Amino acid sequence: GKEGVEDLNKNFETYENVLNNTYFGGSQAAMIDYMLWPWFERLPLLNEVGYHFNADGQFPKLAAWIKAMEENENVKKVKVPMELTKKFMQGYAQGKPEYDLE
């Protein structure tokens, strides 16, 4: 609900405030960026429950970071297609996670 959105946005504020370069690790992606990325990579899953990241434009630096990470060669090499992620989450929600999706 609305409280969840407020909590999520409050947490994103913290990230927005400490992001002072293209990446959290500086001008190039560092371990901290790769450690945070999986959580942000899954944000589009929340669209289905009505949450749209940066809908009001309050996180411009974080939005730019997400775009930079999506274009990062290392991230591209291991990216899981969103359709597979959605399929996994559906099974997970039903208590039947399937780990070998293709």
C-alpha contacts under 8 A as a table, 3 or more apart, distances in Angstrom:
res1	aa1	res2	aa2	distance
1	G	4	G	5.38
1	G	5	V	6.58
2	K	5	V	5.15
2	K	6	E	6.25
3	E	6	E	5.03
3	E	7	D	6.10
4	G	7	D	5.06
4	G	8	L	6.07
5	V	8	L	5.08
5	V	9	N	6.07
5	V	51	Y	6.94
6	E	9	N	5.15
6	E	10	K	6.00
7	D	10	K	5.04
7	D	11	N	6.29
8	L	11	N	5.19
8	L	12	F	6.25
9	N	12	F	4.91
9	N	13	E	6.21
10	K	13	E	5.18
10	K	14	T	7.07
11	N	14	T	5.47
11	N	15	Y	7.11
12	F	15	Y	5.18
12	F	16	E	6.12
12	F	59	F	7.63
13	E	16	E	4.93
13	E	17	N	6.04
13	E	59	F	7.34
14	T	17	N	5.26
14	T	18	V	6.51
15	Y	18	V	5.38
15	Y	19	L	6.14
15	Y	62	L	7.18
16	E	19	L	5.44
16	E	59	F	6.09
16	E	60	P	7.85
16	E	61	K	6.04
16	E	62	L	5.56
17	N	20	N	7.61
18	V	24	F	7.68
19	L	22	T	7.57
19	L	23	Y	6.92
19	L	24	F	5.55
19	L	61	K	6.77
19	L	62	L	7.31
20	N	23	Y	7.72
20	N	24	F	7.23
20	N	26	G	7.75
21	N	24	F	6.60
21	N	25	G	7.92
21	N	26	G	5.41
21	N	27	S	5.96
22	T	26	G	6.41
22	T	27	S	5.44
22	T	28	Q	7.20
22	T	61	K	7.95
22	T	64	A	7.52
22	T	65	W	6.08
22	T	68	A	7.47
23	Y	26	G	5.10
23	Y	27	S	5.91
23	Y	28	Q	6.11
23	Y	29	A	5.54
23	Y	30	A	7.59
23	Y	33	D	6.63
23	Y	65	W	6.14
24	F	29	A	7.25
24	F	30	A	7.38
24	F	32	I	6.61
24	F	33	D	5.90
25	G	28	Q	6.48
25	G	29	A	5.73
25	G	30	A	4.80
25	G	31	M	7.30
25	G	32	I	6.26
25	G	33	D	6.50
26	G	29	A	6.90
26	G	30	A	7.52
29	A	32	I	7.86
29	A	33	D	5.77
29	A	34	Y	7.33
29	A	69	M	7.91
30	A	33	D	5.40
30	A	34	Y	6.61
31	M	34	Y	5.11
31	M	35	M	6.06
32	I	35	M	5.06
32	I	36	L	6.22
33	D	36	L	5.26
33	D	37	W	5.94
34	Y	37	W	5.14
34	Y	38	P	7.50
35	M	38	P	6.96
36	L	39	W	5.95
36	L	40	F	6.88
37	W	40	F	5.20
37	W	41	E	5.84
37	W	69	M	7.51
38	P	41	E	4.97
38	P	42	R	6.50
39	W	42	R	5.58
39	W	43	L	6.99
40	F	43	L	5.24
40	F	66	I	7.35
41	E	44	P	7.36
41	E	66	I	7.95
42	R	45	L	5.70
42	R	46	L	7.82
43	L	46	L	5.62
43	L	47	N	7.58
43	L	53	F	7.14
44	P	47	N	5.36
44	P	48	E	7.92
44	P	52	H	7.44
44	P	53	F	7.90
45	L	48	E	6.12
45	L	49	V	7.99
45	L	86	K	7.03
46	L	49	V	5.37
46	L	50	G	6.54
46	L	51	Y	5.27
46	L	52	H	6.96
47	N	50	G	5.01
47	N	51	Y	4.91
47	N	52	H	5.44
48	E	51	Y	7.35
52	H	55	A	5.52
54	N	57	G	4.90
54	N	58	Q	5.96
54	N	59	F	5.70
54	N	60	P	7.63
54	N	63	A	7.10
55	A	58	Q	7.81
57	G	60	P	6.12
59	F	62	L	5.36
59	F	63	A	6.04
60	P	63	A	5.06
60	P	64	A	6.14
61	K	64	A	5.09
61	K	65	W	6.15
62	L	65	W	4.89
62	L	66	I	6.21
63	A	66	I	5.13
63	A	67	K	6.35
64	A	67	K	5.07
64	A	68	A	6.16
65	W	68	A	4.99
65	W	69	M	6.07
66	I	69	M	5.07
66	I	70	E	6.12
67	K	70	E	5.12
67	K	71	E	6.41
68	A	71	E	5.19
68	A	72	N	6.20
69	M	72	N	4.91
69	M	75	V	6.66
70	E	75	V	6.54
70	E	76	K	6.83
71	E	75	V	7.44
71	E	76	K	6.92
72	N	75	V	5.34
72	N	76	K	6.23
73	E	76	K	5.05
73	E	77	K	6.30
74	N	77	K	5.27
74	N	78	V	6.91
75	V	78	V	5.57
75	V	79	K	5.91
76	K	79	K	5.17
80	V	84	L	6.79
80	V	85	T	6.79
81	P	84	L	5.49
81	P	85	T	6.53
82	M	85	T	4.90
82	M	86	K	6.05
83	E	86	K	5.09
83	E	87	K	6.16
84	L	87	K	4.97
84	L	88	F	6.11
84	L	101	L	6.83
84	L	102	E	7.25
85	T	88	F	5.10
85	T	89	M	6.16
86	K	89	M	5.08
86	K	90	Q	6.18
87	K	90	Q	5.21
87	K	91	G	6.51
88	F	91	G	5.27
88	F	92	Y	6.09
88	F	97	P	6.22
88	F	98	E	6.16
88	F	99	Y	7.26
88	F	101	L	7.45
89	M	92	Y	4.80
89	M	93	A	5.97
89	M	97	P	7.36
90	Q	93	A	5.19
90	Q	94	Q	6.41
90	Q	97	P	7.90
91	G	94	Q	5.10
91	G	95	G	6.33
91	G	96	K	4.89
91	G	97	P	4.62
91	G	98	E	6.40
92	Y	95	G	5.04
92	Y	96	K	5.34
92	Y	97	P	4.16
92	Y	98	E	7.44
93	A	96	K	7.38
93	A	97	P	7.71
94	Q	97	P	7.60
98	E	101	L	6.53
